[in-house]
Amino acid sequence: MKAYDIVKKARDIQRLSTIEIINALCSDFMELHGDRRMTDDQAVVGGVGLIEDQDPITIIGIQKGRNTEENIRRNFGSSGPAGYRKAERLMKQAEKFQRPVLTLINTAGADAAPDSEEYGIGEAIASMLITMSELTVPTLAIILGEGGSGGAIALALSDQVWMLENSIYSILSPEGFASILWKDSSLAAEAADIMKLTATELKELTVIDRVIAEGEKGKTFSNEELAERLIPEIKTAFEELEKQDSKDRVANRYERFRKF
């Protein structure tokens, strides 16, 4: 499959979403709102859940819409500074109460509107990266669809980073890459071929730890089937991370990202 074909699959609005994973993973979930400074950015869904009625977990994810109305409300999955500050607030809360953190990513990039720049989107992302680098609790990031630029890496500085088979992770979109390199966004397919943005390529480069299959024997899993298969893997990953000493986890995370 060509890289740009995977780009188009990653952008499908019907892909497995943050809310669907929360519903499959948690027996109970309380969504928390607001960044305590500005507003509640609805592109970011975050809160505290219980796994099998007993194990608490903090989940933070970027949520796109499934129709025009919802996409407008969620800003098409592009969070502004309030969304990242909300996420940072929830991560600090998770650290305080020693809850593992799961982040779920599907964004073309952070909101680049003038208001976002005015209210400090760059600082919000930088602060998120610092916070994630210092967490002593286990962390896991999963890229569900698009993993675009700083908007994605802000939630992906984790102990482990996974990608769904037909997701992408890159510094910018193929259209943006083609516009900068060749001054022609219509060459996005050619750009995608050389950007190494697919899950398979990034696994080979050790940028990510795992590729999650979205089907088998020629059959594509439904969102429900994919979530059902993914949930035990998430539980196992956190169980293994919990066994590590917290200082070792932080040191390993540091070494992981320094090598890039």
N, C-alpha and C positions, 0 to 999 in steps of 0.2 A: 504494500500500500504506500502511495506517495505521501510525503510529509504533509502536504497541504490538504490531503483528504482527511488526515487525522486532525488537522486544525479545524476543519469544518465539523467533524464529529465532536470535538471538544467544545465547540460553540453551540451545540444543540441545546435548546432551552428545556428539552425533556430529560436531560441527563440526571443521574442520581444527585440529589441535593442534600444540603446540610440538614434541613428539617426532616427529611426521610431517614437519614442516618440516626439522628437524635431519637426519633420515634422507634426505630428498630433496636437501638442500643439500650435505651433507658426505660425502666419501669415507671419512672416518675421524673419530670423535668420542670424546673422553674426558670423561666426566662427572666433575665435581669435587664434593665433598660437604663440608658443615659450615661454620659461621661462625667457628670457632676460639674461640668463647666459650661457646656453649650446646649446640647440637645441629645435626642436619641436617634442615631443613624441607623435606619432600618435595613441598610445593606449588610450590616453585621448582626448576626443572631448569636447571643451568648447567654450562658447561665449555668446552673448547677443541676446535675442529674444523678439518679441512683441506678446502678447496674444491679439487676436482680434484687431490687429492694434493699440493698445493703451497702454497696461500695460506691461512695460519692466520687464524682468526676466533674471537672469543669470542661465545658465544650464551647468553642468559639468558632463560628464559621461564617463565610460570606455566602449570602443567599441571593440568587437571581430570581426573576419572576418567570412565571409560565405563560403570562399573557401581557398585553400592553399595559393594562392598569397596574398590575403587580410590578412589572418592570419599572414603571415610573416611580412607584412607591419605594422600590428597592434601589433606585438609581442604576438599574441594569447591572447590579453587583459591583459598582464602583464606589468604594467607601471614601468619605471625606475624613478630616481630622477627628471629628467627634466619634466616628466608628472605631478608629484605631485607639483613641484614648479610652473608649469603653472597653475594648479588648484588653488594653494594658491594665485597667482597673480590675478586671476580672482575673487576670493572671496574678496580680499582686494579692488578691483575695485568696486565690488557690494556693499560693505560696504560704500565706499566713496559716491556712487551715490544712496544709499538706495534702492537697488533692491533685491527682495527675491532671494534665492538660492535653486535650485533643483539639487540634485545629483543623478545619476543613476549608479548602481553598477553591474558589471558582470565580476568578475576576480577570477582566482584560487589563486591569491596572487600577491604581487609586484615582479618585476623582481629581481631574486637573482643571476644574473650573476656577475662575478668578477668586471666588469666595473661599475655595479650599486653600489656594495659595495665600490669601490674605490672613486666614485663620491658622496657618502653620502646618500644612499637610506634611511637608518635609521633616519638620521637627517631630511631629507625631510618629512618623514611621521610624525615625532614628531612635526615638525614645523607646518604641516597641522593641527594636532590635536589642537595645541594651538590656531591657527587662527580660526578654527571652533568654539572652545569653547568661543571665545570672540566676535563673530559676534552678532550684535544687530538686524540685519534684520532677517525676518522669514526664516527658513531652513527646508527642507524636503528631506529625503533620501529614495530611493526605490531600493531594491535589486531585480534585474530582473532575475538573474540566479545564478551564484556562488558568494558567499560573503566570500572570503577567506582571513583570517589572517589580518595582518596590512594593506595589500593592499586594503582591503574593509573598515576597520574601519577608515582609513584615510579620507574617504569621507562620513562617516556615523555618525559623532558626531553632530547630528541634533536635532531640536525641536521634530520632529517625524521621526520614522523609519518604513517603510512599507516593506513587502515582497510579491512577487507573490507566489501563492499557491504552485508551484513546484520549488521554489528556496531554496537555503541553505545558512547558515551563520555560520561560525565556525572558530576556532583558526587555523586549518590546515585541509588538506584533510583527508578523511578516510584512504587513503593509507598511508599517513604520520603518522597518529595516530597509525595504526596497526604496522607500521615499528618500531616506537618508543616503543610501549607497548609490542608487542609480537614478534618483530624482523621478521615479516612476512607480507608484503604488500598485499598478497593474501587474508588476513582476513579483507579486507576493508569493506565488507558487515556487518560483525559482529561489526566492529568499528562504522559504521554509526548508528547501532541500539542503541548504548549506548552514542553517542556524543550529542544527542539532538540538531541536526542541522537543523531540518525541521521548516518550518514557523509555523505550528500548535504548535509544542513543544515550540518554542521560544515565541510565543504569550502567552502561558500558564505561562511561566516564566517571563513575562512582559519585556523581552529584546526588543521586538518590539511592535509597537502600533496597527498594522493592518495587516491582511492577505487578499490579493486581489485574488478573485476566478478567475481561468483561464478557467472556463467552467460552464455549468449548464445542468441539466437533461441528463447527460451522454454525452453531446456534448462539445468538446473542442473548445474554441474560436480561430479564426484565429488571427494573429498578428494585423490586421486592426481592427477587432471587439474588441479585448482586449484594444488596444489603445483608441478606441472610447469610451469605458466604463470607462477607467482610467482618461481621460482628465478632465471630470467634477469633479471628486473626487479631483484631484490635485488643480483645481481652488478653490473649496470650502475650502480645507485645508488651502490654503494661505490666503483666505479671513478671516477665523477664527483666524489664527495666527496674521494677521495684526491688529485685534481688540485688541490684548493684548498689554499692555505697554511693551516697549523694555526691561526695567529692569526686569520685571517679566519673560519675555521669557528667558533671560540669566540665571536668578536664577533657573527657572524650569529646564533648560537644565543641569545646574550644579547638581541639586539634582537628576535628572534622571540618570546621569552616575556615580555619587558618590555611589549610592545604590548598584551598582554591585561590 
